[in-house]
Every structure is written in structure tokens, then in C-alpha cells.
Amino acid sequence: MNAEKTPVLIVGAGPVGLSLANELGWRKIPHIVVDEGDGQVRFPAGENIFSRTMEHLRRWGLSQALRNSDAFPPDRPRNIGFATHLWGWPLALFEGTSNRGAADRNSPEGGLFYPRKAFDPALRGSAEAFGSDLRYGCRLISFDQDEGGVSCLIEDVSQGVRQTIRAGYVAACDGARSMVRKELGVNLVGAFGEGANFAVYFRCPGLAARIDRMFGAPIAQVHTICDESRAYLTSVDGSDEWRLSIYADLSNLPVPAEVVSRAIGADLPFEIFRAQPWTGHRVVAERYRVGRVFLAGDAAHLRWPKGGFGANTGIGDAVDLGWKLEAVLKGWAGDGLLDNYQSERRPIAVRNTNEAANNRVFDTMIQPNPILDRDDQTGVEARVRMKEDLIALRLREFVTPGIQLGYRYRNSPVCIDDGTLEPPDDHMLYHPSTWPGCRAPHFWLAEGSSTLDLFGRGFVLVTSGAEVDSGRFQEVADDMSIPLAHHHLSGREAADAYERALVLVRPDGHVCWRGDAVPSDVESLLATVTGRVAAAGCRLESGT
């Protein structure tokens, strides 16, 4: 029997695999997604959707629907609280915005708090609308690649029927236990098993109202300091459903009902849906590409869930890989562009994985003290000091615009160095910049759209300040069959935001070149940023 053919096979239909399906679907690249599960999300995790991720969802036409959805109350503030015990003394309140009110001066899209049990179906519906071929209940049995493609043996889980799919490329989004990664012989490097934890997903009517009263404000997540197991609770739906996590000994797993009862008190009835142990790691795959097979998401990196970096980092992987696959499959980029998937995304994974591990270390530096529960002046003073410690050590986990918007592809072979100093890189602060490798800055245009809305379909040459004759760029791009558009920004404020007279922005919205004049060798410049040739001697031609 002849094998079924597809340009791209995606293995795994979690948030990362579905995001890659959306990115490829939006780019009109045919693909098949296989997942051995049924698409149901049985344990909630990863509610924190970053601003940069929302910018990608904006391009796919999803952001506004999710922002106004009642899957999490759109006007409920996403406040983070710390207390001695769940019914003890409140210690600190880190204020957050609501989903609908999450405006951000540095982005057209603020962050979002959204339960995965609603997020995955939203991504799935969008992918199907783009024409994705989603096949649940199908698993990858084996694969064999050669110079022309990858032959993949797929099995229908319920029927036992097998078929071969011949793919041009395979994207492994099959999670932490990735079968693809293991078959490729790619190792995860770093520190495994840094800590053990236990989580319970349950429903408890009345719990939200009681916690809100305790802090005098709506609470999306509450952490306990003096609780023996350092329990913290996260609201799943902004109402009755919660996820409770504790540090635990996995050799002696606790009873879920006892964990919940001890944390919330015996007087509130609750219903347990599911409980599971999990382990915190700090590891990243040594390679992201082996021939025609790529790793993305948890298949490539595992970290502590301290800061919400997991799915967001993986979705960033999907977007970076997606536009590069389109460029190579449509013939306007070289295979070297796909090599740069690893050189760009792996350092981001290392950065985010280490930051999550740091947050865990800072959490362990907060030590319980029985004085915190005293109802006298000594207790008051101890709680004031603890609040200061929490701000110093724990606020960084929840305020991360630098992580969300400020990551840059430094030393990327397809981003041309202009010889200037790299701008500040601070995880808590975002410094907009057009330094090559950075995300192009958001700036509101006269018609009410964002500069970010200009990017996606191909390269965009953004000019600002005095008009520059950029015709040579367009002429060379047309000759090389590279999609290129031009947009001029008017006004001093726009010119200040984009820093140079000419800024070349990639389909993923990252700057790959900038200068104050059209370089003499536009051909070499465009050949470099599309991975057709290695970067050599382009910096001096940058016009800066």
C-alpha cells in the first residue's frame, strides 16, 4: 500500500502541538497531527498565558475570544496571595489585572489566566478551522528518515490498524516522556528530580469566597508559609475548581482527601477529581534537530512550574519552527534556516528553565516561623518583615515582562550583528529594542492597529524618520522570491521606538537586521537572514 504523504507530521496534540498546527495552518502548510489520547484534559495545569503567547494567538484570531470567555471570569483580578495558613494571617498580596483589563503599554495583548481544559479545545477548534488534519487515538510506533523524508508507522489505538505516513518533516511535541526523543538518542542535560510534589484537582463551593474575604480581594492563587507541606492553591475556573500542590515524599504518597482537608479545613465539603505526583526538573535537550525531525515543548525541556514558563516556552518553539518550515517548504529559504531553530530556541529554554529553578530556590529561602501566627505586636512585626522578604524573593516569579517580551536571539546566525551593545536583559523589566534578535517593538498605529499586526506573512522592512528609498530591497527580494513588504512609520515617537531608519523584521516578529542606509549588498543580507548562506561580513554592510 502506498504511504500517505504530508509536508509535516506533528506528534502530540497538547498546547505545543496544537500551536504548531495553528501556525502551520495559518501559513497554509498542510500537516497531520497524531495523538494517542482522546484530546481530553484530565488534570489542569498551565493557566498562565504570557503576553507574547497572546500576541501569537492574536495573529491566529483567537486572543479576543479567549479574553472575553467565561472559562475564567474575564473581570476577576488575578491576584496572588501569601498567608501563614489558609485560614491564618495574610502576609502579602501581589496585585494582578483581570483577563479583560490586561492592557500592556508594551504589547497589544496583555497576559491571560485561562484553564487548560478550555485552552486546548480552543486551540483545537482554531487548528481545525485552518484545515489541520487532527487524528486522536493514533500513536507513532516507529519512524525512519532518509534524505527525502521520514517514513512514520502510525497505529490506530482502538482498531489496531497500522498505516505509513511519509512526512517531509516531523515535529515531536510528544511531551516529557517523548518517544521520538528517545528513539533519536537525544539526551536531556541538567539536573533531574530536584524535588517531589503532589497535586490534587478538586471542587469546593464556597472556598473562593472565603479566601477572598481573608485577603479583602479576589484571589487567583494563594501560598501558605507555615503549612507543614507549603501548600498552595490555584483557582482553575475562578469559582469552585482548584488545584492544590504540596511538597511530598513520593515513596509514601499522601491520601488526596487528607491533603485537601488539612489545607482548607474540615468544615467545607469538597469533591476530588484527580490527584497525581510530579517531579521538578531542570533539563534541556542537547539537540533540537536530528535530520528532518525536531523537538519542541516538553520533549525538549522540563522545568519547575515556577513562573508559568512551560507551555509558553513550548509555544514559542512552535512559532519559531513553524515559519521556518514554511520558508523551506515554499522554497525561499535554505535548509540552514532550520538548523537555526536549535541555535535560537535552545538558549531560551536554558534561560527559562534556570529562571524557574531559581524561583524554586527563592521559595525554599522563605522559612516558616511560629511567631508569624502570634496575635500580638511581636507577630505583627514578624509579619511585616515576612512581607518584605516575600517582595524581595517571591515577587520575581509573578512579574516577568522581561522573560515574556524581552527574550532575544543573541548570536543567531540569521540575525545580523550591527556592532552595538546588547540592550539590558532583565527578567522583571522589558526594554523595547530593535537590536537584531529582539522582538520588534509594539507601537500603536493611527488606524488603531499595532506594528505587530504588520508582521507574519513574510519579511517586513520598517522605515521611520525621513523617507528612505527602499526600492532596492524590494527588487532583490522579488528576484530571490523572498516575500517582503514595506511599511513606513510616521512621527518622531515611532522613529524613536524603532531606533534606526530601516529595520528588517522576520515573519515571527523578530528583528534580523537594522541600519540607517540601504546596504550595498542586499543580496548577501537577504541570503543570510533566510539561511541560504552563513553570515559573513554583513555587519560592516549594515549601514550603522
Secondary structure in CASP SS format (residue, H / E / C, confidence):
PFRMAT SS
TARGET T0000
AUTHOR 0000-0000-0000
METHOD secondary structure of the structure
MODEL  1
M C 1.00
N C 1.00
A C 1.00
E E 1.00
K E 1.00
T E 1.00
P E 1.00
V E 1.00
L E 1.00
I E 1.00
V E 1.00
G C 1.00
A C 1.00
G C 1.00
P H 1.00
V H 1.00
G H 1.00
L H 1.00
S H 1.00
L H 1.00
A H 1.00
N H 1.00
E H 1.00
L H 1.00
G H 1.00
W H 1.00
R C 1.00
K C 1.00
I C 1.00
P C 1.00
H E 1.00
I E 1.00
V E 1.00
V E 1.00
D E 1.00
E C 1.00
G C 1.00
D C 1.00
G C 1.00
Q C 1.00
V C 1.00
R C 1.00
F C 1.00
P C 1.00
A C 1.00
G C 1.00
E C 1.00
N E 1.00
I E 1.00
F C 1.00
S H 1.00
R H 1.00
T H 1.00
M H 1.00
E H 1.00
H H 1.00
L H 1.00
R H 1.00
R H 1.00
W C 1.00
G C 1.00
L C 1.00
S H 1.00
Q H 1.00
A H 1.00
L H 1.00
R H 1.00
N C 1.00
S C 1.00
D C 1.00
A C 1.00
F C 1.00
P C 1.00
P C 1.00
D C 1.00
R C 1.00
P C 1.00
R C 1.00
N C 1.00
I E 1.00
G E 1.00
F E 1.00
A E 1.00
T C 1.00
H C 1.00
L C 1.00
W C 1.00
G C 1.00
W C 1.00
P E 1.00
L E 1.00
A E 1.00
L E 1.00
F E 1.00
E C 1.00
G C 1.00
T C 1.00
S C 1.00
N C 1.00
R C 1.00
G C 1.00
A C 1.00
A C 1.00
D E 1.00
R C 1.00
N C 1.00
S E 1.00
P C 1.00
E C 1.00
G C 1.00
G C 1.00
L E 1.00
F E 1.00
Y C 1.00
P C 1.00
R H 1.00
K H 1.00
A H 1.00
F H 1.00
D H 1.00
P H 1.00
A H 1.00
L H 1.00
R H 1.00
G H 1.00
S H 1.00
A H 1.00
E H 1.00
A H 1.00
F C 1.00
G C 1.00
S C 1.00
D E 1.00
L E 1.00
R E 1.00
Y E 1.00
G C 1.00
C E 1.00
R E 1.00
L E 1.00
I E 1.00
S E 1.00
F E 1.00
D E 1.00
Q E 1.00
D E 1.00
E C 1.00
G C 1.00
G E 1.00
V E 1.00
S E 1.00
C E 1.00
L E 1.00
I E 1.00
E E 1.00
D E 1.00
V C 1.00
S C 1.00
Q C 1.00
G C 1.00
V C 1.00
R E 1.00
Q E 1.00
T E 1.00
I E 1.00
R E 1.00
A E 1.00
G E 1.00
Y E 1.00
V E 1.00
A E 1.00
A E 1.00
C C 1.00
D C 1.00
G C 1.00
A C 1.00
R C 1.00
S C 1.00
M H 1.00
V H 1.00
R H 1.00
K H 1.00
E H 1.00
L H 1.00
G C 1.00
V C 1.00
N C 1.00
L E 1.00
V E 1.00
G E 1.00
A E 1.00
F E 1.00
G E 1.00
E E 1.00
G E 1.00
A E 1.00
N E 1.00
F E 1.00
A E 1.00
V E 1.00
Y E 1.00
F E 1.00
R E 1.00
C C 1.00
P C 1.00
G C 1.00
L H 1.00
A H 1.00
A H 1.00
R H 1.00
I H 1.00
D H 1.00
R H 1.00
M H 1.00
F H 1.00
G C 1.00
A C 1.00
P C 1.00
I C 1.00
A C 1.00
Q E 1.00
V E 1.00
H E 1.00
T E 1.00
I C 1.00
C C 1.00
D C 1.00
E C 1.00
S C 1.00
R C 1.00
A C 1.00
Y E 1.00
L E 1.00
T E 1.00
S E 1.00
V C 1.00
D C 1.00
G C 1.00
S C 1.00
D C 1.00
E E 1.00
W E 1.00
R E 1.00
L E 1.00
S E 1.00
I E 1.00
Y E 1.00
A C 1.00
D C 1.00
L C 1.00
S C 1.00
N C 1.00
L C 1.00
P C 1.00
V C 1.00
P H 1.00
A H 1.00
E H 1.00
V H 1.00
V H 1.00
S H 1.00
R H 1.00
A H 1.00
I H 1.00
G C 1.00
A C 1.00
D C 1.00
L C 1.00
P C 1.00
F C 1.00
E E 1.00
I E 1.00
F E 1.00
R E 1.00
A E 1.00
Q E 1.00
P E 1.00
W E 1.00
T E 1.00
G E 1.00
H E 1.00
R E 1.00
V E 1.00
V E 1.00
A E 1.00
E C 1.00
R C 1.00
Y C 1.00
R E 1.00
V E 1.00
G C 1.00
R C 1.00
V E 1.00
F E 1.00
L E 1.00
A C 1.00
G H 1.00
D H 1.00
A H 1.00
A C 1.00
H E 1.00
L E 1.00
R C 1.00
W C 1.00
P C 1.00
K C 1.00
G C 1.00
G C 1.00
F H 1.00
G H 1.00
A H 1.00
N H 1.00
T H 1.00
G H 1.00
I H 1.00
G H 1.00
D H 1.00
A H 1.00
V H 1.00
D H 1.00
L H 1.00
G H 1.00
W H 1.00
K H 1.00
L H 1.00
E H 1.00
A H 1.00
V H 1.00
L H 1.00
K C 1.00
G C 1.00
W C 1.00
A C 1.00
G C 1.00
D C 1.00
G H 1.00
L H 1.00
L H 1.00
D H 1.00
N H 1.00
Y H 1.00
Q H 1.00
S H 1.00
E H 1.00
R H 1.00
R H 1.00
P H 1.00
I H 1.00
A H 1.00
V H 1.00
R H 1.00
N H 1.00
T H 1.00
N H 1.00
E H 1.00
A H 1.00
A H 1.00
N H 1.00
N H 1.00
R H 1.00
V H 1.00
F H 1.00
D H 1.00
T H 1.00
M C 1.00
I C 1.00
Q C 1.00
P C 1.00
N C 1.00
P H 1.00
I H 1.00
L H 1.00
D H 1.00
R C 1.00
D C 1.00
D C 1.00
Q H 1.00
T H 1.00
G H 1.00
V H 1.00
E H 1.00
A H 1.00
R H 1.00
V H 1.00
R H 1.00
M H 1.00
K H 1.00
E H 1.00
D H 1.00
L H 1.00
I H 1.00
A H 1.00
L H 1.00
R C 1.00
L H 1.00
R H 1.00
E H 1.00
F H 1.00
V C 1.00
T C 1.00
P H 1.00
G H 1.00
I H 1.00
Q H 1.00
L H 1.00
G C 1.00
Y C 1.00
R E 1.00
Y C 1.00
R C 1.00
N C 1.00
S C 1.00
P C 1.00
V C 1.00
C C 1.00
I C 1.00
D C 1.00
D C 1.00
G C 1.00
T C 1.00
L C 1.00
E C 1.00
P C 1.00
P C 1.00
D C 1.00
D E 1.00
H C 1.00
M C 1.00
L E 1.00
Y C 1.00
H C 1.00
P C 1.00
S C 1.00
T C 1.00
W C 1.00
P C 1.00
G C 1.00
C E 1.00
R E 1.00
A C 1.00
P C 1.00
H C 1.00
F C 1.00
W E 1.00
L C 1.00
A C 1.00
E C 1.00
G C 1.00
S C 1.00
S E 1.00
T H 1.00
L H 1.00
D H 1.00
L H 1.00
F C 1.00
G C 1.00
R C 1.00
G C 1.00
F E 1.00
V E 1.00
L E 1.00
V E 1.00
T E 1.00
S E 1.00
G C 1.00
A C 1.00
E C 1.00
V C 1.00
D C 1.00
S C 1.00
G H 1.00
R H 1.00
F H 1.00
Q H 1.00
E H 1.00
V H 1.00
A H 1.00
D H 1.00
D H 1.00
M C 1.00
S C 1.00
I C 1.00
P C 1.00
L E 1.00
A E 1.00
H E 1.00
H E 1.00
H E 1.00
L E 1.00
S C 1.00
G C 1.00
R H 1.00
E H 1.00
A H 1.00
A H 1.00
D H 1.00
A H 1.00
Y H 1.00
E C 1.00
R C 1.00
A C 1.00
L E 1.00
V E 1.00
L E 1.00
V E 1.00
R C 1.00
P C 1.00
D C 1.00
G C 1.00
H E 1.00
V E 1.00
C E 1.00
W E 1.00
R E 1.00
G E 1.00
D C 1.00
A C 1.00
V C 1.00
P C 1.00
S C 1.00
D C 1.00
V H 1.00
E H 1.00
S H 1.00
L H 1.00
L H 1.00
A H 1.00
T H 1.00
V H 1.00
T C 1.00
G C 1.00
R C 1.00
V C 1.00
A C 1.00
A C 1.00
A C 1.00
G C 1.00
C C 1.00
R H 1.00
L H 1.00
E H 1.00
S C 1.00
G C 1.00
T C 1.00
END
